[in-house]
Amino acid sequence: MEAYIVLVKLLCAHFISDFALQTNWINRGKSKAGFTGIGFQAPHAAIHSGMSYLFVAEWSCWIIPVVIFITHFIIDVTKYNYIKPSLTTFLIDQLCHVGVIVVLWNILFNECNTIPFVTIISSAKLWIVALAYILMLKPSSILLGMFLEKWTPTSSNAQSLPNAGQWIGYIERILILTFVLIGSMEGVGFLLAAKSVFRFGELNKAKEIRTTEYVLIGTLASFTIAILTGIAVSHLL
């Protein structure tokens, strides 16, 4: 069996078990304290274990369901008993589960791999791309804030969502960088057009032209940073 097919099967088993087969009743039960929560967490981990064993279908490889059950149970117990629920908690939880699967797969099937996991994470290209995406977040946000500081309007919109502008900037720069790296520059144009359509009503009603100019400068600066970073990374890869 191809090693990468095994990895895909393990990931499919995880996401089916954690989402499609996990009802709201199970999820609420897992969050309860004491043995009640464990009574839901253990069967849930067993479902993951069984699905992994069934999907891989290597019946002599019993280590897969054992490791999946133990690690999934420990991660869930830790999450529900010691960590407050949030988006960050959800992402860390999924990262831990997927990380266990990748490490287990690499240990068991590394002899079949043409590109071992350790080689992948040691690749200079991977770290260059990772650095580019990191720069699209807080570093770019700080740089843009300093650049736009002298033009920032004094009045603030009380109806605006907290940190919404910052997150819009994060997402748009990540999308632009991705479009540039995959060679889909038309995606950048589509994103710019879509953003212009959404902001048209707000800008059209602006009492002062400075608001429109401020938004345009911020948008173009954000796009410029992402595009230039993408071009630079593309030449390094």
WOVENMO-V96673 format. One record per pair of residues at least 4 apart in sequence whose ideal C-beta (glycine too) atoms are under 6 Angstrom apart, sorted by the first residue. I is the first residue (numbers start at 1). J is the second residue. D is the distance in whole Angstrom. If there is no record, write none. Layout:
BEGIN
((I & J & D) (I & J & D))
END
This chain:
BEGIN
((1 & 5 & 6) (3 & 109 & 4) (3 & 112 & 4) (3 & 113 & 5) (6 & 56 & 6) (6 & 105 & 6) (6 & 109 & 6) (7 & 105 & 5) (9 & 55 & 4) (9 & 56 & 5) (10 & 52 & 6) (10 & 101 & 5) (13 & 51 & 4) (13 & 52 & 4) (13 & 55 & 4) (14 & 18 & 6) (14 & 97 & 6) (15 & 19 & 6) (16 & 20 & 5) (17 & 21 & 5) (17 & 47 & 5) (17 & 48 & 4) (17 & 51 & 5) (18 & 22 & 6) (21 & 47 & 6) (22 & 26 & 5) (22 & 27 & 6) (26 & 40 & 6) (26 & 44 & 6) (29 & 40 & 3) (30 & 37 & 6) (30 & 40 & 4) (30 & 41 & 5) (30 & 80 & 6) (31 & 80 & 5) (32 & 36 & 4) (32 & 37 & 4) (33 & 37 & 6) (37 & 41 & 6) (37 & 80 & 6) (38 & 42 & 6) (41 & 76 & 5) (41 & 77 & 6) (45 & 69 & 5) (45 & 72 & 4) (45 & 73 & 4) (48 & 68 & 5) (48 & 72 & 5) (49 & 65 & 4) (49 & 68 & 5) (49 & 69 & 4) (51 & 55 & 6) (52 & 64 & 6) (52 & 65 & 6) (52 & 68 & 5) (53 & 65 & 4) (56 & 64 & 6) (63 & 67 & 6) (67 & 71 & 6) (67 & 104 & 5) (68 & 72 & 6) (71 & 100 & 5) (75 & 96 & 5) (77 & 81 & 6) (78 & 82 & 6) (79 & 83 & 5) (79 & 93 & 5) (83 & 89 & 5) (85 & 89 & 6) (95 & 99 & 6) (105 & 109 & 6) (106 & 110 & 5) (106 & 117 & 4) (110 & 116 & 5) (115 & 119 & 6) (115 & 120 & 6) (125 & 237 & 5) (128 & 233 & 6) (128 & 236 & 6) (132 & 229 & 5) (132 & 233 & 5) (135 & 139 & 5) (135 & 140 & 6) (136 & 140 & 5) (136 & 173 & 4) (136 & 174 & 5) (136 & 177 & 6) (137 & 170 & 5) (140 & 173 & 6) (140 & 225 & 5) (141 & 166 & 6) (141 & 169 & 6) (144 & 148 & 6) (144 & 221 & 6) (148 & 152 & 6) (148 & 218 & 6) (151 & 214 & 5) (160 & 164 & 6) (163 & 167 & 6) (169 & 222 & 6) (173 & 222 & 6) (173 & 226 & 4) (175 & 191 & 6) (176 & 188 & 5) (176 & 226 & 4) (177 & 226 & 5) (177 & 230 & 5) (179 & 184 & 5) (179 & 187 & 4) (179 & 188 & 5) (180 & 227 & 6) (180 & 230 & 3) (181 & 230 & 6) (199 & 203 & 5) (200 & 204 & 6) (203 & 212 & 5) (206 & 211 & 4) (206 & 212 & 6) (210 & 214 & 6) (223 & 227 & 6))
END
